[in-house]
Amino acid sequence: ARLALRPDAEESPGPTPRRLLHRRRAAPVARAGGGSAGSSGGSSGHGGSAGGAGSSGSGSGVDWPSAPAENIELAETYYRAFEVLARDADFVADVWARKPLLVAEPIAGVAGSFTLDDVREAVDSDFLEAGLGVPTAEGGWKMAPVSQPRGSSYEDAKLRYVDVAAGIERGTVVFNSAGAHVPKLGAICLAALRAFGLPNCLNMYLTGPSVKQSAPPHTDKQDVFVLQMSGAKHWRVYEPPPPSRR
């Protein structure tokens, strides 16, 4: 998953904390491809996927909106990790928005926090959009829809997990703004919001083991956290380019 923090974003209503943690069914809409991947750099894949009114108390002392216990637990897990960075004076002064940082030690709770079973459940229970990114011979990235509607009904227009499974064998399946639609991923967005006090957006990337490169080298304008939740990838991250070239 790729979590982008946007300190320069204009304030907008956006998803509320309660909506981030609770499942909702989206209205039928046309599905379109799109998206970008990674932080400054690229990755080669060997499979994997880089979520009522009132509030609920927690061990961290943060009051979360009432939601399923597993989503509250996930929000707690990521909040603890993000809060360590947000409170670290050296990180804020020397790393934030300045240079890449590799956290070599596994962060408790990240591995396995969102699996392919979770992807299947999310796709089966909602009307999600996804794009398929395939590296080109010229070193770029071509985006296309993961699938085409099979008819005019809701179910015929809906993305299926079988389409996702087929897509990750050919390239990288991209779910842009997945944190706004999938409650378990919304919990991660809410954790980042509470820790950093900044609006953010979570994209999800799925790459199959037969795909040699999941994304070509590129630059993102946002500050990005790349979280490897399952599988394995070799990540290569470069120093940010000069502002004039971003």
N, C-alpha and C positions, 0 to 999 in steps of 0.2 A: 504494500500500500504506500501511496505517496501523499503525505500531508503537507500542503502548502500554506504557510502563514503569510498574511498580507497586511503589514502594518500601514500601507498606504491606501487601503481600500476605503471607499466611502461607506458611511453607515447606511444600512438598509435593513428592512424588517427581517428577511431571511427566515430560515427554519427556527422555531422556538426550541428551547431545551426540551420541552415536553415532546415535541414532534420528533426531535432527534432520537429519542430513546424508545418511542413507541412505533410499532409497525402501522403503516397506513397503506391503503390501496390506491395507487395512482389512477387517474382517469385515462382512458385509451388515447394515445397520441401516436403520431407517426414516429417511427424510429429512424435515427440517423447516426452515422458514424462520426468519429472525431476524437481529438485528444492528443496529448503529448506524454512523454514518459521521462522518468528519471530526474536526477538533479544534474548539475553540470558534469556530463560524462555519459557513460553508456553501460550496458550490462550484457553479459552472455548468459543464457538461461540453461538450466538443467531441471526445469520444472518448478512449479510453485506459484504462490500468490503473494507477492510482495505485499457492537453491535453488537391517566386521571389527574387531576389537579393535585396539588400538595407537593410535599418533598419528602425525601428519605435521608436519614442520617447515615454517617459512614465512619470508618476508622480514621480517615484523614481529617475529619471535622468539617468536611464539605457537605452542604445540603444539596442532594441531587433530586431532580424531579422524580416522582414515584414512577417506577418502571419495573419490568421483570428483574428478578434478583441477579441473573447472569449478566444483564446489561449494566447494572449498578456496579457489580464486581469488576467488569471490564473497564468501566470508567475510572474506578479506583486504581486499578493496576496501571493504567497509562498516566493518570494524574500524578501518581507518585514518581514515575520516571520523568515526566515533563517538569514537575516542580523542582526536582534536583537541578536541572539545567537552568530554569528560570531564576533560582535563588543563588546560582553560582556566579560570583562577581567576575571571575576570570573568563568564564564563558560569555557573559554579557559584554564585557569590555573588549575581549581579544578575538572571539570566535564569531559571535552573532553577526550575520550579514557581512562577514569579512573573509572567512576562509572555511574550507570543509573540515569536518570533524568526524572521525571514526570512533564509535563506541565499541571497542573490541570485545568486551565482556558481554555475554548474553544478558538482555534485560528480562528479568523475571516476568513471566506472563505473556510475553510477545509471541514466542513460538507456539503455534497451534491455536492462537486466539481467534483466528478466522481461517477456516479450512474449505476445501472443495465441497464438503457436505453443507457448509454454511452458504456457499455460492449457489448450490443447487436449490436449497430452501428459499433463498432470496429471489432467484429467477422464477421458481415455480409459483411463488406466492404474490408476486407483484408484476407490474408492467415496467420493466427496466430497459434502458437503452445501453447499447454497447457497440464499440467499433473494433475493427480488426486491423492491427498495424503489422505490416510486412516490410522488412528491409529491402531496399532496391539495390540494383547493381551499382548505381551511382553513389551509394552511401547515404541515401535519404531514407525516408519512411513513407510508405503509401498506406493511407487509411481507407477503409471500406466498411460497409455494414457487415456485421457478423452473419446476418441472414436477411432474407427478404420475406415480406408478408406472404402467406400462403392463400389468403382469401381476405374477405372484407369484415369478417366477424372479429370480436375481441380476441378470442383464442387463436384465430388464424394469423392475426397480426402480432401476437405476443412472441417475444423471444423465448426460446426453449433451452433447457440445459444441454440437450443433445447438440444444439448449434454451438454453444460455448465449448463443449468438449471437442468438437470437430475443429473449431477455430484455433484452439491452443496447440494443435498439432501442426498448424501452418504459420503461426505468428503469435503476436501478443494480443489478447483480448483486453480491451480497455473499457472500464466503467468510470466515466467521468462523474464527479460529484456524487460518488456512491455514498458518502457519509450523509447526504441529505435524504436518501431513500431507504437505506438499510439500517435498521435500528442499532445493531451491534457495532457497525462502523460509525454511526452517529454518536455512540458513546465515546469513541476515541476523539471525535471532533469536539465534543463537549469538554472532555478532559483537557485538551489543548487550550480551549477557550478559557477555562477556569485557571489554568496554570500561567498562561502568557497574557491573557487579557486581550487577545487579538483575534479578528475574524479569520477563519481558515476554511480550507476545502480539502476533502480527502478523495483521491482517485485510486482505483484498484486496478492492478495489472496482473494478468495470468498468462504464463508462458509454459508451453509443454517441453518435455525433456529432449525432444528431437530438434528444437529450434536453437540454432547456434548463437544467434544474436537477438535479444529481445527488444533492444532499442539502440539506435545509432547515437554517436556522440552529439550532444546538443546542449543548449543553455536555457535555463529557466530564469525568469525575472523575479520569481518569488523565493523566499527562504523555504527550503524543502527538507523535511525529514523523510528518509527512505527506511521503511520498516519491512524486514524480511520475515514473513509470518509462517511460511512453510516452504518445503523444497529447498533448493540450493541455487545460488547464482554467484557468478564472479563479477563483482562491481568494480568499475574503474571511475574514480572521481577526480576531476582536475580542479586547479585553482580557478576562481571566477575570472572571466575576461574583463578588460577595462570597461567601465560603464558605457563608453561610446560605442562598444561593439556588442552590447547585450541586446 
